[in-house]
Amino acid sequence: MREYIGKNHELSAKHSHYHQIELIFSCSVDLNRNQFENGEMPDRGQVRIEWIPIQKLMEYNFFQKAMRVHIISYLNNREAPVYIGDILCL
């Protein structure tokens, strides 16, 4: 879980009322499917989905960047925090 509390960061003048929580969970896909779609309620501006190989996650512009190392650790059966705290949206 990652949290962003706008009043605590450099954009506080604009984001003082933001409090965003992001949850990431492990899942799998049916590899017999040959097409994936945005779903019923895509994010505003979302143009596609992409299945990213975990071993290449550091090469992608994945948000939040600070979470990449924790996701890789978790999937490699190493220790990873459940809550990484209030971090900037980068």
PDB file of N, CA, C and O in Angstrom:
ATOM      1  N   MET A   1       0.843  -1.167   0.000  1.00  0.00           N
ATOM      2  CA  MET A   1       0.000   0.000   0.000  1.00  0.00           C
ATOM      3  C   MET A   1       0.891   1.234   0.000  1.00  0.00           C
ATOM      4  O   MET A   1       1.903   1.290   0.698  1.00  0.00           O
ATOM      5  N   ARG A   2       0.497   2.212  -0.792  1.00  0.00           N
ATOM      6  CA  ARG A   2       1.207   3.481  -0.881  1.00  0.00           C
ATOM      7  C   ARG A   2       0.207   4.586  -0.637  1.00  0.00           C
ATOM      8  O   ARG A   2      -0.952   4.496  -1.043  1.00  0.00           O
ATOM      9  N   GLU A   3       0.661   5.621   0.024  1.00  0.00           N
ATOM     10  CA  GLU A   3      -0.209   6.733   0.345  1.00  0.00           C
ATOM     11  C   GLU A   3       0.431   8.029  -0.153  1.00  0.00           C
ATOM     12  O   GLU A   3       1.655   8.159  -0.156  1.00  0.00           O
ATOM     13  N   TYR A   4      -0.386   8.972  -0.567  1.00  0.00           N
ATOM     14  CA  TYR A   4       0.089  10.308  -0.950  1.00  0.00           C
ATOM     15  C   TYR A   4      -0.796  11.316  -0.243  1.00  0.00           C
ATOM     16  O   TYR A   4      -1.997  11.403  -0.501  1.00  0.00           O
ATOM     17  N   ILE A   5      -0.183  12.076   0.652  1.00  0.00           N
ATOM     18  CA  ILE A   5      -0.899  13.129   1.365  1.00  0.00           C
ATOM     19  C   ILE A   5      -0.335  14.448   0.854  1.00  0.00           C
ATOM     20  O   ILE A   5       0.758  14.863   1.238  1.00  0.00           O
ATOM     21  N   GLY A   6      -1.095  15.097  -0.014  1.00  0.00           N
ATOM     22  CA  GLY A   6      -0.627  16.275  -0.737  1.00  0.00           C
ATOM     23  C   GLY A   6      -0.042  17.373   0.117  1.00  0.00           C
ATOM     24  O   GLY A   6       0.946  17.990  -0.283  1.00  0.00           O
ATOM     25  N   LYS A   7      -0.607  17.642   1.273  1.00  0.00           N
ATOM     26  CA  LYS A   7      -0.120  18.732   2.118  1.00  0.00           C
ATOM     27  C   LYS A   7       1.290  18.485   2.639  1.00  0.00           C
ATOM     28  O   LYS A   7       1.919  19.408   3.156  1.00  0.00           O
ATOM     29  N   ASN A   8       1.799  17.265   2.515  1.00  0.00           N
ATOM     30  CA  ASN A   8       3.130  16.921   3.016  1.00  0.00           C
ATOM     31  C   ASN A   8       4.235  17.043   1.975  1.00  0.00           C
ATOM     32  O   ASN A   8       5.389  16.738   2.274  1.00  0.00           O
ATOM     33  N   HIS A   9       3.911  17.481   0.761  1.00  0.00           N
ATOM     34  CA  HIS A   9       4.894  17.466  -0.316  1.00  0.00           C
ATOM     35  C   HIS A   9       5.026  18.821  -0.995  1.00  0.00           C
ATOM     36  O   HIS A   9       4.286  19.758  -0.698  1.00  0.00           O
ATOM     37  N   GLU A  10       5.974  18.904  -1.902  1.00  0.00           N
ATOM     38  CA  GLU A  10       6.309  20.171  -2.545  1.00  0.00           C
ATOM     39  C   GLU A  10       5.161  20.796  -3.338  1.00  0.00           C
ATOM     40  O   GLU A  10       5.188  21.994  -3.621  1.00  0.00           O
ATOM     41  N   LEU A  11       4.179  20.016  -3.691  1.00  0.00           N
ATOM     42  CA  LEU A  11       3.027  20.547  -4.424  1.00  0.00           C
ATOM     43  C   LEU A  11       1.873  20.877  -3.479  1.00  0.00           C
ATOM     44  O   LEU A  11       0.716  20.912  -3.897  1.00  0.00           O
ATOM     45  N   SER A  12       2.184  21.115  -2.223  1.00  0.00           N
ATOM     46  CA  SER A  12       1.142  21.294  -1.218  1.00  0.00           C
ATOM     47  C   SER A  12       0.211  22.474  -1.507  1.00  0.00           C
ATOM     48  O   SER A  12      -0.959  22.436  -1.126  1.00  0.00           O
ATOM     49  N   ALA A  13       0.704  23.508  -2.163  1.00  0.00           N
ATOM     50  CA  ALA A  13      -0.160  24.645  -2.483  1.00  0.00           C
ATOM     51  C   ALA A  13      -1.311  24.219  -3.399  1.00  0.00           C
ATOM     52  O   ALA A  13      -2.424  24.736  -3.294  1.00  0.00           O
ATOM     53  N   LYS A  14      -1.030  23.280  -4.287  1.00  0.00           N
ATOM     54  CA  LYS A  14      -2.035  22.818  -5.236  1.00  0.00           C
ATOM     55  C   LYS A  14      -2.740  21.537  -4.761  1.00  0.00           C
ATOM     56  O   LYS A  14      -3.907  21.317  -5.082  1.00  0.00           O
ATOM     57  N   HIS A  15      -2.037  20.704  -4.005  1.00  0.00           N
ATOM     58  CA  HIS A  15      -2.542  19.385  -3.627  1.00  0.00           C
ATOM     59  C   HIS A  15      -2.878  19.260  -2.145  1.00  0.00           C
ATOM     60  O   HIS A  15      -2.985  18.140  -1.646  1.00  0.00           O
ATOM     61  N   SER A  16      -3.045  20.345  -1.439  1.00  0.00           N
ATOM     62  CA  SER A  16      -3.243  20.257   0.017  1.00  0.00           C
ATOM     63  C   SER A  16      -4.461  19.418   0.404  1.00  0.00           C
ATOM     64  O   SER A  16      -4.503  18.873   1.507  1.00  0.00           O
ATOM     65  N   HIS A  17      -5.432  19.307  -0.466  1.00  0.00           N
ATOM     66  CA  HIS A  17      -6.645  18.542  -0.176  1.00  0.00           C
ATOM     67  C   HIS A  17      -6.580  17.089  -0.681  1.00  0.00           C
ATOM     68  O   HIS A  17      -7.522  16.325  -0.473  1.00  0.00           O
ATOM     69  N   TYR A  18      -5.484  16.704  -1.339  1.00  0.00           N
ATOM     70  CA  TYR A  18      -5.357  15.336  -1.854  1.00  0.00           C
ATOM     71  C   TYR A  18      -4.968  14.376  -0.735  1.00  0.00           C
ATOM     72  O   TYR A  18      -4.106  14.680   0.089  1.00  0.00           O
ATOM     73  N   HIS A  19      -5.601  13.242  -0.720  1.00  0.00           N
ATOM     74  CA  HIS A  19      -5.180  12.112   0.097  1.00  0.00           C
ATOM     75  C   HIS A  19      -5.512  10.872  -0.720  1.00  0.00           C
ATOM     76  O   HIS A  19      -6.667  10.459  -0.821  1.00  0.00           O
ATOM     77  N   GLN A  20      -4.486  10.299  -1.290  1.00  0.00           N
ATOM     78  CA  GLN A  20      -4.645   9.192  -2.231  1.00  0.00           C
ATOM     79  C   GLN A  20      -4.040   7.931  -1.632  1.00  0.00           C
ATOM     80  O   GLN A  20      -2.951   7.974  -1.059  1.00  0.00           O
ATOM     81  N   ILE A  21      -4.732   6.825  -1.760  1.00  0.00           N
ATOM     82  CA  ILE A  21      -4.234   5.533  -1.296  1.00  0.00           C
ATOM     83  C   ILE A  21      -4.245   4.579  -2.481  1.00  0.00           C
ATOM     84  O   ILE A  21      -5.238   4.476  -3.202  1.00  0.00           O
ATOM     85  N   GLU A  22      -3.134   3.887  -2.673  1.00  0.00           N
ATOM     86  CA  GLU A  22      -3.030   2.924  -3.764  1.00  0.00           C
ATOM     87  C   GLU A  22      -2.743   1.551  -3.192  1.00  0.00           C
ATOM     88  O   GLU A  22      -1.869   1.388  -2.341  1.00  0.00           O
ATOM     89  N   LEU A  23      -3.477   0.578  -3.660  1.00  0.00           N
ATOM     90  CA  LEU A  23      -3.284  -0.805  -3.248  1.00  0.00           C
ATOM     91  C   LEU A  23      -2.788  -1.588  -4.456  1.00  0.00           C
ATOM     92  O   LEU A  23      -3.314  -1.445  -5.560  1.00  0.00           O
ATOM     93  N   ILE A  24      -1.791  -2.400  -4.241  1.00  0.00           N
ATOM     94  CA  ILE A  24      -1.278  -3.268  -5.297  1.00  0.00           C
ATOM     95  C   ILE A  24      -1.449  -4.697  -4.814  1.00  0.00           C
ATOM     96  O   ILE A  24      -1.189  -5.004  -3.650  1.00  0.00           O
ATOM     97  N   PHE A  25      -1.881  -5.555  -5.700  1.00  0.00           N
ATOM     98  CA  PHE A  25      -2.126  -6.936  -5.322  1.00  0.00           C
ATOM     99  C   PHE A  25      -1.592  -7.862  -6.392  1.00  0.00           C
ATOM    100  O   PHE A  25      -1.432  -7.475  -7.549  1.00  0.00           O
ATOM    101  N   SER A  26      -1.323  -9.067  -5.996  1.00  0.00           N
ATOM    102  CA  SER A  26      -0.821 -10.085  -6.906  1.00  0.00           C
ATOM    103  C   SER A  26      -1.995 -10.704  -7.657  1.00  0.00           C
ATOM    104  O   SER A  26      -3.042 -10.976  -7.069  1.00  0.00           O
ATOM    105  N   CYS A  27      -1.817 -10.923  -8.943  1.00  0.00           N
ATOM    106  CA  CYS A  27      -2.856 -11.564  -9.735  1.00  0.00           C
ATOM    107  C   CYS A  27      -2.202 -12.304 -10.900  1.00  0.00           C
ATOM    108  O   CYS A  27      -0.996 -12.200 -11.124  1.00  0.00           O
ATOM    109  N   SER A  28      -2.995 -13.024 -11.609  1.00  0.00           N
ATOM    110  CA  SER A  28      -2.504 -13.717 -12.801  1.00  0.00           C
ATOM    111  C   SER A  28      -3.559 -13.568 -13.892  1.00  0.00           C
ATOM    112  O   SER A  28      -4.698 -13.186 -13.624  1.00  0.00           O
ATOM    113  N   VAL A  29      -3.173 -13.868 -15.096  1.00  0.00           N
ATOM    114  CA  VAL A  29      -4.107 -13.786 -16.218  1.00  0.00           C
ATOM    115  C   VAL A  29      -4.226 -15.146 -16.884  1.00  0.00           C
ATOM    116  O   VAL A  29      -3.352 -16.003 -16.753  1.00  0.00           O
ATOM    117  N   ASP A  30      -5.304 -15.319 -17.584  1.00  0.00           N
ATOM    118  CA  ASP A  30      -5.523 -16.529 -18.368  1.00  0.00           C
ATOM    119  C   ASP A  30      -4.662 -16.412 -19.626  1.00  0.00           C
ATOM    120  O   ASP A  30      -4.991 -15.649 -20.534  1.00  0.00           O
ATOM    121  N   LEU A  31      -3.581 -17.153 -19.681  1.00  0.00           N
ATOM    122  CA  LEU A  31      -2.651 -17.046 -20.808  1.00  0.00           C
ATOM    123  C   LEU A  31      -3.231 -17.586 -22.106  1.00  0.00           C
ATOM    124  O   LEU A  31      -2.626 -17.426 -23.165  1.00  0.00           O
ATOM    125  N   ASN A  32      -4.402 -18.228 -22.040  1.00  0.00           N
ATOM    126  CA  ASN A  32      -5.068 -18.700 -23.250  1.00  0.00           C
ATOM    127  C   ASN A  32      -5.786 -17.570 -23.976  1.00  0.00           C
ATOM    128  O   ASN A  32      -6.182 -17.723 -25.132  1.00  0.00           O
ATOM    129  N   ARG A  33      -5.957 -16.429 -23.294  1.00  0.00           N
ATOM    130  CA  ARG A  33      -6.588 -15.274 -23.946  1.00  0.00           C
ATOM    131  C   ARG A  33      -5.561 -14.625 -24.856  1.00  0.00           C
ATOM    132  O   ARG A  33      -4.384 -14.541 -24.508  1.00  0.00           O
ATOM    133  N   ASN A  34      -5.985 -14.182 -25.980  1.00  0.00           N
ATOM    134  CA  ASN A  34      -5.042 -13.543 -26.903  1.00  0.00           C
ATOM    135  C   ASN A  34      -5.271 -12.036 -26.988  1.00  0.00           C
ATOM    136  O   ASN A  34      -4.625 -11.357 -27.786  1.00  0.00           O
ATOM    137  N   GLN A  35      -6.183 -11.508 -26.175  1.00  0.00           N
ATOM    138  CA  GLN A  35      -6.446 -10.069 -26.200  1.00  0.00           C
ATOM    139  C   GLN A  35      -6.876  -9.608 -24.817  1.00  0.00           C
ATOM    140  O   GLN A  35      -7.660 -10.277 -24.144  1.00  0.00           O
ATOM    141  N   PHE A  36      -6.355  -8.455 -24.399  1.00  0.00           N
ATOM    142  CA  PHE A  36      -6.732  -7.844 -23.132  1.00  0.00           C
ATOM    143  C   PHE A  36      -7.278  -6.460 -23.422  1.00  0.00           C
ATOM    144  O   PHE A  36      -6.801  -5.778 -24.329  1.00  0.00           O
ATOM    145  N   GLU A  37      -8.271  -6.043 -22.659  1.00  0.00           N
ATOM    146  CA  GLU A  37      -8.933  -4.766 -22.912  1.00  0.00           C
ATOM    147  C   GLU A  37      -8.843  -3.868 -21.684  1.00  0.00           C
ATOM    148  O   GLU A  37      -8.494  -4.328 -20.597  1.00  0.00           O
ATOM    149  N   ASN A  38      -9.160  -2.586 -21.860  1.00  0.00           N
ATOM    150  CA  ASN A  38      -9.109  -1.618 -20.768  1.00  0.00           C
ATOM    151  C   ASN A  38     -10.088  -1.918 -19.643  1.00  0.00           C
ATOM    152  O   ASN A  38      -9.871  -1.461 -18.521  1.00  0.00           O
ATOM    153  N   GLY A  39     -11.117  -2.640 -19.886  1.00  0.00           N
ATOM    154  CA  GLY A  39     -12.109  -2.920 -18.854  1.00  0.00           C
ATOM    155  C   GLY A  39     -13.289  -1.967 -18.939  1.00  0.00           C
ATOM    156  O   GLY A  39     -13.337  -1.097 -19.809  1.00  0.00           O
ATOM    157  N   GLU A  40     -14.239  -2.139 -18.031  1.00  0.00           N
ATOM    158  CA  GLU A  40     -15.468  -1.363 -18.074  1.00  0.00           C
ATOM    159  C   GLU A  40     -15.295   0.091 -17.649  1.00  0.00           C
ATOM    160  O   GLU A  40     -16.018   0.957 -18.141  1.00  0.00           O
ATOM    161  N   MET A  41     -14.362   0.382 -16.754  1.00  0.00           N
ATOM    162  CA  MET A  41     -14.187   1.744 -16.244  1.00  0.00           C
ATOM    163  C   MET A  41     -12.706   2.123 -16.247  1.00  0.00           C
ATOM    164  O   MET A  41     -12.110   2.223 -15.174  1.00  0.00           O
ATOM    165  N   PRO A  42     -12.095   2.337 -17.405  1.00  0.00           N
ATOM    166  CA  PRO A  42     -10.675   2.696 -17.434  1.00  0.00           C
ATOM    167  C   PRO A  42     -10.451   4.079 -16.820  1.00  0.00           C
ATOM    168  O   PRO A  42     -11.369   4.896 -16.743  1.00  0.00           O
ATOM    169  N   ASP A  43      -9.220   4.323 -16.389  1.00  0.00           N
ATOM    170  CA  ASP A  43      -8.859   5.648 -15.880  1.00  0.00           C
ATOM    171  C   ASP A  43      -9.009   6.672 -16.985  1.00  0.00           C
ATOM    172  O   ASP A  43      -8.831   6.352 -18.160  1.00  0.00           O
ATOM    173  N   ARG A  44      -9.334   7.899 -16.619  1.00  0.00           N
ATOM    174  CA  ARG A  44      -9.445   8.982 -17.592  1.00  0.00           C
ATOM    175  C   ARG A  44      -8.098   9.133 -18.302  1.00  0.00           C
ATOM    176  O   ARG A  44      -7.064   9.253 -17.646  1.00  0.00           O
ATOM    177  N   GLY A  45      -8.106   9.129 -19.598  1.00  0.00           N
ATOM    178  CA  GLY A  45      -6.884   9.254 -20.382  1.00  0.00           C
ATOM    179  C   GLY A  45      -6.171   7.932 -20.636  1.00  0.00           C
ATOM    180  O   GLY A  45      -5.176   7.899 -21.360  1.00  0.00           O
ATOM    181  N   GLN A  46      -6.666   6.834 -20.047  1.00  0.00           N
ATOM    182  CA  GLN A  46      -6.034   5.529 -20.250  1.00  0.00           C
ATOM    183  C   GLN A  46      -6.220   5.106 -21.701  1.00  0.00           C
ATOM    184  O   GLN A  46      -7.327   5.175 -22.235  1.00  0.00           O
ATOM    185  N   VAL A  47      -5.142   4.669 -22.335  1.00  0.00           N
ATOM    186  CA  VAL A  47      -5.223   4.277 -23.739  1.00  0.00           C
ATOM    187  C   VAL A  47      -5.081   2.767 -23.946  1.00  0.00           C
ATOM    188  O   VAL A  47      -5.516   2.235 -24.967  1.00  0.00           O
ATOM    189  N   ARG A  48      -4.470   2.080 -22.975  1.00  0.00           N
ATOM    190  CA  ARG A  48      -4.312   0.628 -23.131  1.00  0.00           C
ATOM    191  C   ARG A  48      -3.862   0.019 -21.802  1.00  0.00           C
ATOM    192  O   ARG A  48      -3.570   0.728 -20.839  1.00  0.00           O
ATOM    193  N   ILE A  49      -3.815  -1.301 -21.778  1.00  0.00           N
ATOM    194  CA  ILE A  49      -3.187  -2.010 -20.683  1.00  0.00           C
ATOM    195  C   ILE A  49      -2.004  -2.765 -21.265  1.00  0.00           C
ATOM    196  O   ILE A  49      -1.965  -3.064 -22.459  1.00  0.00           O
ATOM    197  N   GLU A  50      -1.065  -3.059 -20.425  1.00  0.00           N
ATOM    198  CA  GLU A  50       0.129  -3.767 -20.893  1.00  0.00           C
ATOM    199  C   GLU A  50       0.582  -4.711 -19.794  1.00  0.00           C
ATOM    200  O   GLU A  50       0.738  -4.298 -18.645  1.00  0.00           O
ATOM    201  N   TRP A  51       0.794  -5.969 -20.134  1.00  0.00           N
ATOM    202  CA  TRP A  51       1.292  -6.944 -19.182  1.00  0.00           C
ATOM    203  C   TRP A  51       2.809  -6.829 -19.181  1.00  0.00           C
ATOM    204  O   TRP A  51       3.458  -7.095 -20.193  1.00  0.00           O
ATOM    205  N   ILE A  52       3.369  -6.435 -18.050  1.00  0.00           N
ATOM    206  CA  ILE A  52       4.810  -6.159 -17.950  1.00  0.00           C
ATOM    207  C   ILE A  52       5.513  -7.342 -17.291  1.00  0.00           C
ATOM    208  O   ILE A  52       5.115  -7.773 -16.209  1.00  0.00           O
ATOM    209  N   PRO A  53       6.558  -7.870 -17.934  1.00  0.00           N
ATOM    210  CA  PRO A  53       7.327  -8.946 -17.290  1.00  0.00           C
ATOM    211  C   PRO A  53       8.016  -8.384 -16.034  1.00  0.00           C
ATOM    212  O   PRO A  53       8.736  -7.389 -16.117  1.00  0.00           O
ATOM    213  N   ILE A  54       7.797  -9.010 -14.893  1.00  0.00           N
ATOM    214  CA  ILE A  54       8.349  -8.504 -13.635  1.00  0.00           C
ATOM    215  C   ILE A  54       9.864  -8.352 -13.699  1.00  0.00           C
ATOM    216  O   ILE A  54      10.405  -7.393 -13.149  1.00  0.00           O
ATOM    217  N   GLN A  55      10.546  -9.260 -14.345  1.00  0.00           N
ATOM    218  CA  GLN A  55      12.002  -9.172 -14.413  1.00  0.00           C
ATOM    219  C   GLN A  55      12.475  -7.934 -15.179  1.00  0.00           C
ATOM    220  O   GLN A  55      13.654  -7.587 -15.109  1.00  0.00           O
ATOM    221  N   LYS A  56      11.585  -7.264 -15.904  1.00  0.00           N
ATOM    222  CA  LYS A  56      11.931  -6.052 -16.646  1.00  0.00           C
ATOM    223  C   LYS A  56      11.256  -4.801 -16.079  1.00  0.00           C
ATOM    224  O   LYS A  56      11.292  -3.742 -16.705  1.00  0.00           O
ATOM    225  N   LEU A  57      10.647  -4.915 -14.910  1.00  0.00           N
ATOM    226  CA  LEU A  57       9.880  -3.810 -14.342  1.00  0.00           C
ATOM    227  C   LEU A  57      10.706  -2.537 -14.178  1.00  0.00           C
ATOM    228  O   LEU A  57      10.183  -1.443 -14.390  1.00  0.00           O
ATOM    229  N   MET A  58      11.973  -2.649 -13.811  1.00  0.00           N
ATOM    230  CA  MET A  58      12.822  -1.471 -13.610  1.00  0.00           C
ATOM    231  C   MET A  58      13.055  -0.701 -14.914  1.00  0.00           C
ATOM    232  O   MET A  58      13.453   0.463 -14.871  1.00  0.00           O
ATOM    233  N   GLU A  59      12.819  -1.318 -16.058  1.00  0.00           N
ATOM    234  CA  GLU A  59      13.015  -0.676 -17.359  1.00  0.00           C
ATOM    235  C   GLU A  59      11.795   0.143 -17.791  1.00  0.00           C
ATOM    236  O   GLU A  59      11.863   0.895 -18.764  1.00  0.00           O
ATOM    237  N   TYR A  60      10.689  -0.002 -17.075  1.00  0.00           N
ATOM    238  CA  TYR A  60       9.441   0.657 -17.459  1.00  0.00           C
ATOM    239  C   TYR A  60       9.180   1.897 -16.615  1.00  0.00           C
ATOM    240  O   TYR A  60       9.669   2.016 -15.492  1.00  0.00           O
ATOM    241  N   ASN A  61       8.410   2.806 -17.168  1.00  0.00           N
ATOM    242  CA  ASN A  61       7.993   4.012 -16.465  1.00  0.00           C
ATOM    243  C   ASN A  61       6.775   3.661 -15.609  1.00  0.00           C
ATOM    244  O   ASN A  61       5.668   4.138 -15.853  1.00  0.00           O
ATOM    245  N   PHE A  62       7.002   2.825 -14.611  1.00  0.00           N
ATOM    246  CA  PHE A  62       5.955   2.302 -13.742  1.00  0.00           C
ATOM    247  C   PHE A  62       5.776   3.228 -12.542  1.00  0.00           C
ATOM    248  O   PHE A  62       6.747   3.587 -11.876  1.00  0.00           O
ATOM    249  N   PHE A  63       4.531   3.610 -12.271  1.00  0.00           N
ATOM    250  CA  PHE A  63       4.241   4.472 -11.123  1.00  0.00           C
ATOM    251  C   PHE A  63       3.629   3.626 -10.021  1.00  0.00           C
ATOM    252  O   PHE A  63       2.779   2.784 -10.312  1.00  0.00           O
ATOM    253  N   GLN A  64       3.986   3.796  -8.893  1.00  0.00           N
ATOM    254  CA  GLN A  64       4.984   4.688  -8.327  1.00  0.00           C
ATOM    255  C   GLN A  64       6.362   4.038  -8.427  1.00  0.00           C
ATOM    256  O   GLN A  64       6.529   2.873  -8.068  1.00  0.00           O
ATOM    257  N   LYS A  65       7.337   4.784  -8.908  1.00  0.00           N
ATOM    258  CA  LYS A  65       8.667   4.232  -9.131  1.00  0.00           C
ATOM    259  C   LYS A  65       9.259   3.621  -7.865  1.00  0.00           C
ATOM    260  O   LYS A  65       9.961   2.612  -7.934  1.00  0.00           O
ATOM    261  N   ALA A  66       8.987   4.213  -6.729  1.00  0.00           N
ATOM    262  CA  ALA A  66       9.518   3.703  -5.461  1.00  0.00           C
ATOM    263  C   ALA A  66       8.997   2.308  -5.141  1.00  0.00           C
ATOM    264  O   ALA A  66       9.604   1.599  -4.339  1.00  0.00           O
ATOM    265  N   MET A  67       7.901   1.903  -5.742  1.00  0.00           N
ATOM    266  CA  MET A  67       7.308   0.602  -5.437  1.00  0.00           C
ATOM    267  C   MET A  67       7.934  -0.536  -6.238  1.00  0.00           C
ATOM    268  O   MET A  67       7.787  -1.703  -5.874  1.00  0.00           O
ATOM    269  N   ARG A  68       8.624  -0.209  -7.314  1.00  0.00           N
ATOM    270  CA  ARG A  68       9.145  -1.259  -8.186  1.00  0.00           C
ATOM    271  C   ARG A  68      10.036  -2.250  -7.441  1.00  0.00           C
ATOM    272  O   ARG A  68       9.864  -3.461  -7.576  1.00  0.00           O
ATOM    273  N   VAL A  69      10.971  -1.751  -6.669  1.00  0.00           N
ATOM    274  CA  VAL A  69      11.906  -2.628  -5.958  1.00  0.00           C
ATOM    275  C   VAL A  69      11.171  -3.514  -4.950  1.00  0.00           C
ATOM    276  O   VAL A  69      11.559  -4.665  -4.750  1.00  0.00           O
ATOM    277  N   HIS A  70      10.124  -3.001  -4.316  1.00  0.00           N
ATOM    278  CA  HIS A  70       9.365  -3.792  -3.346  1.00  0.00           C
ATOM    279  C   HIS A  70       8.553  -4.889  -4.036  1.00  0.00           C
ATOM    280  O   HIS A  70       8.445  -6.001  -3.517  1.00  0.00           O
ATOM    281  N   ILE A  71       7.989  -4.583  -5.193  1.00  0.00           N
ATOM    282  CA  ILE A  71       7.232  -5.586  -5.950  1.00  0.00           C
ATOM    283  C   ILE A  71       8.154  -6.713  -6.389  1.00  0.00           C
ATOM    284  O   ILE A  71       7.812  -7.888  -6.256  1.00  0.00           O
ATOM    285  N   ILE A  72       9.314  -6.359  -6.908  1.00  0.00           N
ATOM    286  CA  ILE A  72      10.278  -7.371  -7.359  1.00  0.00           C
ATOM    287  C   ILE A  72      10.730  -8.231  -6.181  1.00  0.00           C
ATOM    288  O   ILE A  72      10.812  -9.453  -6.306  1.00  0.00           O
ATOM    289  N   SER A  73      11.021  -7.610  -5.046  1.00  0.00           N
ATOM    290  CA  SER A  73      11.427  -8.373  -3.856  1.00  0.00           C
ATOM    291  C   SER A  73      10.347  -9.360  -3.443  1.00  0.00           C
ATOM    292  O   SER A  73      10.626 -10.531  -3.187  1.00  0.00           O
ATOM    293  N   TYR A  74       9.118  -8.879  -3.382  1.00  0.00           N
ATOM    294  CA  TYR A  74       8.006  -9.736  -2.975  1.00  0.00           C
ATOM    295  C   TYR A  74       7.874 -10.938  -3.913  1.00  0.00           C
ATOM    296  O   TYR A  74       7.716 -12.069  -3.452  1.00  0.00           O
ATOM    297  N   LEU A  75       7.935 -10.703  -5.204  1.00  0.00           N
ATOM    298  CA  LEU A  75       7.748 -11.787  -6.165  1.00  0.00           C
ATOM    299  C   LEU A  75       8.943 -12.727  -6.243  1.00  0.00           C
ATOM    300  O   LEU A  75       8.850 -13.813  -6.816  1.00  0.00           O
ATOM    301  N   ASN A  76      10.061 -12.310  -5.670  1.00  0.00           N
ATOM    302  CA  ASN A  76      11.238 -13.182  -5.573  1.00  0.00           C
ATOM    303  C   ASN A  76      11.327 -13.814  -4.187  1.00  0.00           C
ATOM    304  O   ASN A  76      12.391 -14.268  -3.766  1.00  0.00           O
ATOM    305  N   ASN A  77      10.190 -13.838  -3.482  1.00  0.00           N
ATOM    306  CA  ASN A  77      10.077 -14.442  -2.151  1.00  0.00           C
ATOM    307  C   ASN A  77      11.021 -13.826  -1.129  1.00  0.00           C
ATOM    308  O   ASN A  77      11.487 -14.505  -0.214  1.00  0.00           O
ATOM    309  N   ARG A  78      11.298 -12.541  -1.289  1.00  0.00           N
ATOM    310  CA  ARG A  78      12.099 -11.818  -0.301  1.00  0.00           C
ATOM    311  C   ARG A  78      11.164 -10.899   0.473  1.00  0.00           C
ATOM    312  O   ARG A  78      10.021 -10.667   0.079  1.00  0.00           O
ATOM    313  N   GLU A  79      11.667 -10.394   1.560  1.00  0.00           N
ATOM    314  CA  GLU A  79      10.859  -9.527   2.408  1.00  0.00           C
ATOM    315  C   GLU A  79      10.529  -8.218   1.699  1.00  0.00           C
ATOM    316  O   GLU A  79      11.379  -7.625   1.034  1.00  0.00           O
ATOM    317  N   ALA A  80       9.299  -7.784   1.849  1.00  0.00           N
ATOM    318  CA  ALA A  80       8.853  -6.515   1.280  1.00  0.00           C
ATOM    319  C   ALA A  80       7.813  -5.922   2.228  1.00  0.00           C
ATOM    320  O   ALA A  80       6.988  -6.650   2.780  1.00  0.00           O
ATOM    321  N   PRO A  81       7.851  -4.601   2.417  1.00  0.00           N
ATOM    322  CA  PRO A  81       6.886  -3.989   3.328  1.00  0.00           C
ATOM    323  C   PRO A  81       5.471  -4.022   2.759  1.00  0.00           C
ATOM    324  O   PRO A  81       5.279  -4.019   1.543  1.00  0.00           O
ATOM    325  N   VAL A  82       4.501  -4.051   3.639  1.00  0.00           N
ATOM    326  CA  VAL A  82       3.102  -3.989   3.221  1.00  0.00           C
ATOM    327  C   VAL A  82       2.712  -2.530   2.998  1.00  0.00           C
ATOM    328  O   VAL A  82       1.952  -2.216   2.082  1.00  0.00           O
ATOM    329  N   TYR A  83       3.236  -1.647   3.837  1.00  0.00           N
ATOM    330  CA  TYR A  83       2.926  -0.216   3.754  1.00  0.00           C
ATOM    331  C   TYR A  83       4.231   0.536   3.563  1.00  0.00           C
ATOM    332  O   TYR A  83       5.128   0.453   4.402  1.00  0.00           O
ATOM    333  N   ILE A  84       4.342   1.275   2.454  1.00  0.00           N
ATOM    334  CA  ILE A  84       5.590   2.015   2.234  1.00  0.00           C
ATOM    335  C   ILE A  84       5.460   3.490   2.579  1.00  0.00           C
ATOM    336  O   ILE A  84       6.432   4.237   2.477  1.00  0.00           O
ATOM    337  N   GLY A  85       4.288   3.912   2.980  1.00  0.00           N
ATOM    338  CA  GLY A  85       4.133   5.258   3.521  1.00  0.00           C
ATOM    339  C   GLY A  85       3.684   6.314   2.535  1.00  0.00           C
ATOM    340  O   GLY A  85       3.249   6.032   1.419  1.00  0.00           O
ATOM    341  N   ASP A  86       3.810   7.524   2.996  1.00  0.00           N
ATOM    342  CA  ASP A  86       3.414   8.723   2.247  1.00  0.00           C
ATOM    343  C   ASP A  86       4.566   9.132   1.345  1.00  0.00           C
ATOM    344  O   ASP A  86       5.524   9.757   1.799  1.00  0.00           O
ATOM    345  N   ILE A  87       4.475   8.781   0.065  1.00  0.00           N
ATOM    346  CA  ILE A  87       5.542   9.127  -0.875  1.00  0.00           C
ATOM    347  C   ILE A  87       4.972   9.950  -2.013  1.00  0.00           C
ATOM    348  O   ILE A  87       3.792   9.849  -2.349  1.00  0.00           O
ATOM    349  N   LEU A  88       5.828  10.758  -2.595  1.00  0.00           N
ATOM    350  CA  LEU A  88       5.443  11.640  -3.693  1.00  0.00           C
ATOM    351  C   LEU A  88       5.023  10.843  -4.919  1.00  0.00           C
ATOM    352  O   LEU A  88       5.553   9.760  -5.169  1.00  0.00           O
ATOM    353  N   CYS A  89       4.089  11.362  -5.673  1.00  0.00           N
ATOM    354  CA  CYS A  89       3.581  10.725  -6.899  1.00  0.00           C
ATOM    355  C   CYS A  89       4.583  10.889  -8.033  1.00  0.00           C
ATOM    356  O   CYS A  89       4.372  11.739  -8.899  1.00  0.00           O
ATOM    357  N   LEU A  90       5.629  10.138  -8.066  1.00  0.00           N
ATOM    358  CA  LEU A  90       6.603  10.186  -9.162  1.00  0.00           C
ATOM    359  C   LEU A  90       6.766   8.827  -9.779  1.00  0.00           C
ATOM    360  O   LEU A  90       7.544   8.665 -10.719  1.00  0.00           O
TER     361      LEU A  90
END
